[in-house]
């Protein structure tokens, strides 16, 4: 298993010390190009034929990454916070440990090469601020990113975010992504990922997408709202249920009267219920079809 670390701190320093007009291309060809296949899966080109059209720089900003134009001397302290060699080696070991949970259980992973990097998050982005300053991206097998506004809190969350994204990375090597994925299937994916992360690092490290939802809200508002729409398809329809109205509206999707990350929180408790009922490990459950899991947890909605 080969894990490549793309040292973003070195690239950010180069951007910081370059003229503003050069920063987009440094980002485009040094930071984004190693992830070109991942971006292509989202139909994002490295560079559009016409200046100002949709490309990886624009998409990165929309996803909450710090725009290259803003990587100047004001970001030096943040860049320094992700420049520690030990931090990068810890990230590499965390990815190795997560993947080994599956290989040691006898599951050969089809993907052998993995690319990882840390990206600076834009503190002005709602995607970053609503998620307490950090988010992960690991849905494309072989590619893992954690974006963050570096501080003591977010750096302490990197490993658990990595575990979450590694789980996605493994699951989608066995259960292929489909564009007509249902809300229930997405909740299974997110619930598995967060239960895997807490199995590695403890329930006190659960992400804000779960911890911000109290059990009263979950049982008396979210579950009744979601249980009859689990078969809903397409992101236009399921986004609000997953991320909540605020984030859905930012993406141009319709609000449904849903609080922050309701689907994530419900998915976490749904999978927790499944693991307790079946006695399966989260590793085994990760490779279980969503349809099988959803059949087993029908009583969850009546708790």
VEXBA-705708 format. One record per residue (C-alpha): x, y, z. Coordinates in nm, 3 decimals, padded with zeros to 5 digits. Layout:
// VEXBA-705708
+---------+---------+---------+
!      xx !      yy !      zz !
+---------+---------+---------+
!       X !       Y !       Z !
...
+---------+---------+---------+
END
This chain:
// VEXBA-705708
+---------+---------+---------+
!      xx !      yy !      zz !
+---------+---------+---------+
!  00.000 !  00.000 !  00.000 !
!  00.148 !  00.331 ! -00.110 !
!  00.043 !  00.655 !  00.056 !
!  00.171 !  00.976 ! -00.101 !
!  00.168 !  01.296 !  00.103 !
!  00.122 !  01.609 ! -00.103 !
!  00.290 !  01.865 !  00.122 !
!  00.050 !  02.153 !  00.074 !
!  00.238 !  02.365 !  00.327 !
!  00.531 !  02.390 !  00.087 !
!  00.302 !  02.484 ! -00.201 !
!  00.119 !  02.743 !  00.011 !
!  00.452 !  02.900 !  00.106 !
!  00.541 !  02.921 ! -00.263 !
!  00.205 !  03.083 ! -00.335 !
!  00.246 !  03.324 ! -00.044 !
!  00.582 !  03.443 ! -00.179 !
!  00.460 !  03.476 ! -00.539 !
!  00.279 !  03.763 ! -00.712 !
! -00.099 !  03.741 ! -00.678 !
! -00.147 !  03.680 ! -01.051 !
!  00.073 !  03.368 ! -01.033 !
! -00.105 !  03.199 ! -00.743 !
! -00.395 !  03.046 ! -00.935 !
! -00.160 !  02.853 ! -01.164 !
!  00.058 !  02.739 ! -00.874 !
! -00.253 !  02.605 ! -00.706 !
! -00.387 !  02.459 ! -01.030 !
! -00.075 !  02.270 ! -01.139 !
!  00.098 !  02.189 ! -00.811 !
! -00.189 !  02.145 ! -00.563 !
! -00.482 !  02.032 ! -00.777 !
! -00.315 !  01.837 ! -01.058 !
! -00.211 !  01.541 ! -00.836 !
! -00.585 !  01.513 ! -00.757 !
! -00.686 !  01.562 ! -01.123 !
! -00.872 !  01.231 ! -01.144 !
! -01.076 !  01.321 ! -00.834 !
! -01.168 !  01.658 ! -00.982 !
! -01.258 !  01.497 ! -01.314 !
! -01.511 !  01.277 ! -01.132 !
! -01.688 !  01.601 ! -01.040 !
! -01.654 !  01.728 ! -01.400 !
! -01.416 !  02.001 ! -01.285 !
! -01.135 !  02.089 ! -01.533 !
! -00.798 !  02.208 ! -01.409 !
! -00.830 !  02.510 ! -01.634 !
! -01.118 !  02.632 ! -01.847 !
! -01.051 !  02.747 ! -02.204 !
! -01.195 !  03.088 ! -02.122 !
! -01.059 !  03.290 ! -01.833 !
! -01.310 !  03.320 ! -01.550 !
! -01.508 !  03.011 ! -01.645 !
! -01.568 !  02.720 ! -01.409 !
! -01.246 !  02.536 ! -01.326 !
! -01.063 !  02.387 ! -01.029 !
! -00.981 !  02.726 ! -00.874 !
! -01.343 !  02.838 ! -00.879 !
! -01.469 !  02.497 ! -00.764 !
! -01.221 !  02.484 ! -00.476 !
! -01.344 !  02.819 ! -00.350 !
! -01.705 !  02.701 ! -00.376 !
! -01.615 !  02.388 ! -00.174 !
! -01.476 !  02.602 !  00.107 !
! -01.102 !  02.597 !  00.031 !
! -00.911 !  02.921 !  00.078 !
! -00.888 !  03.093 ! -00.264 !
! -00.530 !  03.105 ! -00.399 !
! -00.554 !  03.483 ! -00.432 !
! -00.587 !  03.507 ! -00.052 !
! -00.276 !  03.301 !  00.023 !
! -00.055 !  03.591 !  00.126 !
!  00.151 !  03.691 !  00.430 !
! -00.165 !  03.710 !  00.642 !
! -00.186 !  03.330 !  00.614 !
!  00.172 !  03.264 !  00.727 !
!  00.075 !  03.161 !  01.081 !
! -00.187 !  02.917 !  00.952 !
!  00.056 !  02.770 !  00.699 !
!  00.314 !  02.724 !  00.974 !
!  00.058 !  02.532 !  01.181 !
!  00.038 !  02.265 !  00.909 !
!  00.412 !  02.263 !  00.838 !
!  00.508 !  02.024 !  01.117 !
!  00.672 !  01.706 !  00.980 !
!  00.536 !  01.504 !  01.271 !
!  00.180 !  01.612 !  01.183 !
!  00.214 !  01.481 !  00.829 !
!  00.365 !  01.153 !  00.947 !
!  00.079 !  01.116 !  01.196 !
! -00.166 !  01.164 !  00.909 !
!  00.013 !  00.897 !  00.707 !
!  00.010 !  00.651 !  00.997 !
! -00.358 !  00.720 !  01.059 !
! -00.444 !  00.638 !  00.698 !
! -00.232 !  00.323 !  00.716 !
! -00.397 !  00.214 !  01.041 !
! -00.745 !  00.274 !  00.902 !
! -00.680 !  00.078 !  00.584 !
! -00.516 ! -00.201 !  00.781 !
! -00.836 ! -00.246 !  00.979 !
! -00.975 ! -00.392 !  00.658 !
! -00.672 ! -00.579 !  00.525 !
! -00.608 ! -00.743 !  00.863 !
! -00.971 ! -00.859 !  00.863 !
! -00.900 ! -01.039 !  00.534 !
! -01.036 ! -00.782 !  00.289 !
! -00.801 ! -00.711 !  00.000 !
! -00.841 ! -00.352 ! -00.114 !
! -00.853 ! -00.304 ! -00.493 !
! -00.688 !  00.039 ! -00.466 !
! -00.319 !  00.027 ! -00.373 !
! -00.214 !  00.391 ! -00.418 !
! -00.348 !  00.677 ! -00.206 !
! -00.292 !  01.052 ! -00.229 !
! -00.347 !  01.271 !  00.077 !
! -00.320 !  01.640 !  00.153 !
! -00.430 !  01.907 !  00.398 !
! -00.593 !  02.216 !  00.251 !
! -00.648 !  02.554 !  00.407 !
! -01.018 !  02.619 !  00.463 !
! -01.176 !  02.957 !  00.413 !
! -01.307 !  03.078 !  00.752 !
! -01.565 !  03.289 !  00.564 !
! -01.714 !  02.982 !  00.397 !
! -02.035 !  02.849 !  00.556 !
! -01.922 !  02.496 !  00.470 !
! -01.622 !  02.546 !  00.697 !
! -01.773 !  02.765 !  00.970 !
! -02.086 !  02.551 !  01.020 !
! -01.864 !  02.244 !  01.055 !
! -01.650 !  02.402 !  01.327 !
! -01.358 !  02.478 !  01.097 !
! -01.285 !  02.145 !  00.930 !
! -01.428 !  01.909 !  00.667 !
! -01.308 !  01.599 !  00.485 !
! -01.332 !  01.464 !  00.131 !
! -01.267 !  01.096 !  00.070 !
! -01.545 !  00.971 ! -00.154 !
! -01.323 !  00.901 ! -00.455 !
! -01.112 !  00.589 ! -00.386 !
! -00.742 !  00.668 ! -00.371 !
! -00.783 !  01.036 ! -00.282 !
! -00.826 !  01.189 !  00.065 !
! -00.831 !  01.555 !  00.168 !
! -00.894 !  01.730 !  00.498 !
! -00.953 !  02.104 !  00.474 !
! -00.932 !  02.315 !  00.786 !
! -00.879 !  02.653 !  00.939 !
! -00.572 !  02.551 !  01.141 !
! -00.588 !  02.595 !  01.518 !
! -00.546 !  02.368 !  01.818 !
! -00.904 !  02.239 !  01.796 !
! -00.911 !  02.159 !  01.424 !
! -00.564 !  02.005 !  01.419 !
! -00.676 !  01.778 !  01.702 !
! -00.965 !  01.667 !  01.478 !
! -00.758 !  01.576 !  01.171 !
! -00.709 !  01.210 !  01.264 !
! -01.076 !  01.143 !  01.332 !
! -01.171 !  01.324 !  01.010 !
! -00.920 !  01.105 !  00.827 !
! -01.075 !  00.791 !  00.973 !
! -01.418 !  00.905 !  00.851 !
! -01.286 !  00.969 !  00.501 !
! -01.084 !  00.645 !  00.489 !
! -01.406 !  00.458 !  00.559 !
! -01.570 !  00.625 !  00.259 !
! -01.261 !  00.548 !  00.054 !
! -01.283 !  00.179 !  00.135 !
! -01.661 !  00.144 !  00.105 !
! -01.667 !  00.296 ! -00.242 !
! -01.408 !  00.044 ! -00.358 !
! -01.670 ! -00.226 ! -00.302 !
! -02.007 ! -00.051 ! -00.335 !
! -01.975 !  00.169 ! -00.640 !
! -02.109 !  00.522 ! -00.636 !
! -02.429 !  00.582 ! -00.830 !
! -02.580 !  00.915 ! -00.923 !
! -02.929 !  00.805 ! -00.822 !
! -02.823 !  00.714 ! -00.469 !
! -03.107 !  00.732 ! -00.218 !
! -03.124 !  00.928 !  00.104 !
! -03.119 !  00.603 !  00.302 !
! -02.809 !  00.482 !  00.122 !
! -02.630 !  00.812 !  00.184 !
! -02.722 !  00.798 !  00.552 !
! -02.579 !  00.446 !  00.570 !
! -02.253 !  00.570 !  00.416 !
! -02.220 !  00.864 !  00.653 !
! -02.327 !  00.662 !  00.955 !
! -02.070 !  00.393 !  00.881 !
! -01.795 !  00.650 !  00.834 !
! -01.861 !  00.830 !  01.162 !
! -01.903 !  00.506 !  01.360 !
! -01.573 !  00.385 !  01.215 !
! -01.408 !  00.711 !  01.319 !
! -01.538 !  00.688 !  01.675 !
! -01.438 !  00.321 !  01.693 !
! -01.083 !  00.437 !  01.625 !
! -01.073 !  00.751 !  01.840 !
! -01.362 !  00.740 !  02.087 !
! -01.715 !  00.878 !  02.093 !
! -01.597 !  01.202 !  02.250 !
! -01.431 !  01.279 !  01.916 !
! -01.752 !  01.255 !  01.714 !
! -01.788 !  01.533 !  01.457 !
! -02.015 !  01.837 !  01.492 !
! -02.240 !  01.687 !  01.221 !
! -02.346 !  01.445 !  01.497 !
! -02.271 !  01.616 !  01.827 !
! -02.479 !  01.927 !  01.749 !
! -02.798 !  01.719 !  01.738 !
! -02.946 !  01.627 !  02.077 !
! -03.141 !  01.304 !  02.124 !
! -03.471 !  01.483 !  02.178 !
! -03.441 !  01.658 !  01.842 !
! -03.331 !  01.334 !  01.679 !
! -03.618 !  01.122 !  01.810 !
! -03.902 !  01.371 !  01.807 !
! -03.829 !  01.580 !  01.502 !
! -03.565 !  01.436 !  01.268 !
! -03.666 !  01.070 !  01.265 !
! -04.036 !  01.138 !  01.193 !
! -03.928 !  01.380 !  00.919 !
! -03.688 !  01.137 !  00.751 !
! -03.832 !  00.787 !  00.794 !
! -04.083 !  00.815 !  00.510 !
! -03.842 !  00.968 !  00.257 !
! -03.553 !  00.718 !  00.275 !
! -03.612 !  00.612 ! -00.087 !
! -03.587 !  00.969 ! -00.216 !
! -03.325 !  01.002 ! -00.491 !
! -03.109 !  01.275 ! -00.646 !
! -02.917 !  01.542 ! -00.462 !
! -03.178 !  01.805 ! -00.548 !
! -03.415 !  01.616 ! -00.320 !
! -03.192 !  01.463 ! -00.053 !
! -02.941 !  01.743 !  00.016 !
! -03.152 !  01.927 !  00.271 !
! -03.221 !  01.605 !  00.460 !
! -02.849 !  01.527 !  00.474 !
! -02.695 !  01.866 !  00.545 !
! -02.986 !  02.074 !  00.664 !
! -03.162 !  02.363 !  00.497 !
! -02.885 !  02.621 !  00.532 !
! -02.616 !  02.424 !  00.352 !
! -02.863 !  02.289 !  00.096 !
! -02.979 !  02.638 !  00.002 !
! -02.619 !  02.749 ! -00.045 !
! -02.590 !  02.476 ! -00.309 !
! -02.911 !  02.583 ! -00.477 !
! -03.122 !  02.298 ! -00.339 !
! -03.467 !  02.321 ! -00.182 !
! -03.513 !  02.360 !  00.196 !
! -03.724 !  02.096 !  00.370 !
! -03.748 !  02.235 !  00.722 !
! -03.448 !  02.030 !  00.830 !
! -03.187 !  02.132 !  01.094 !
! -02.809 !  02.120 !  01.049 !
! -02.674 !  01.785 !  00.925 !
! -02.987 !  01.594 !  01.029 !
! -02.912 !  01.306 !  00.793 !
! -02.557 !  01.270 !  00.922 !
! -02.668 !  01.261 !  01.284 !
! -02.955 !  01.022 !  01.214 !
! -02.725 !  00.802 !  01.003 !
! -02.477 !  00.779 !  01.288 !
! -02.737 !  00.659 !  01.538 !
! -02.897 !  00.436 !  01.275 !
! -02.570 !  00.249 !  01.217 !
! -02.498 !  00.242 !  01.589 !
! -02.835 !  00.065 !  01.630 !
! -02.748 ! -00.175 !  01.347 !
! -02.410 ! -00.269 !  01.496 !
! -02.565 ! -00.335 !  01.837 !
! -02.851 ! -00.540 !  01.690 !
! -02.640 ! -00.757 !  01.461 !
! -02.319 ! -00.778 !  01.663 !
! -02.122 ! -00.697 !  01.350 !
! -01.803 ! -00.496 !  01.362 !
! -01.804 ! -00.163 !  01.183 !
! -01.539 ! -00.306 !  00.949 !
! -01.773 ! -00.587 !  00.844 !
! -02.066 ! -00.348 !  00.819 !
! -01.867 ! -00.116 !  00.593 !
! -01.862 ! -00.386 !  00.326 !
! -02.230 ! -00.473 !  00.370 !
! -02.476 ! -00.349 !  00.105 !
! -02.689 ! -00.056 !  00.217 !
! -03.005 ! -00.246 !  00.127 !
! -02.917 ! -00.522 !  00.376 !
! -02.848 ! -00.271 !  00.650 !
! -03.170 ! -00.079 !  00.591 !
! -03.373 ! -00.402 !  00.611 !
! -03.223 ! -00.481 !  00.953 !
! -03.301 ! -00.147 !  01.116 !
! -03.674 ! -00.100 !  01.053 !
! -03.733 ! -00.101 !  01.430 !
! -03.492 !  00.191 !  01.469 !
! -03.761 !  00.430 !  01.349 !
! -04.000 !  00.324 !  01.623 !
! -03.759 !  00.369 !  01.914 !
+---------+---------+---------+
END
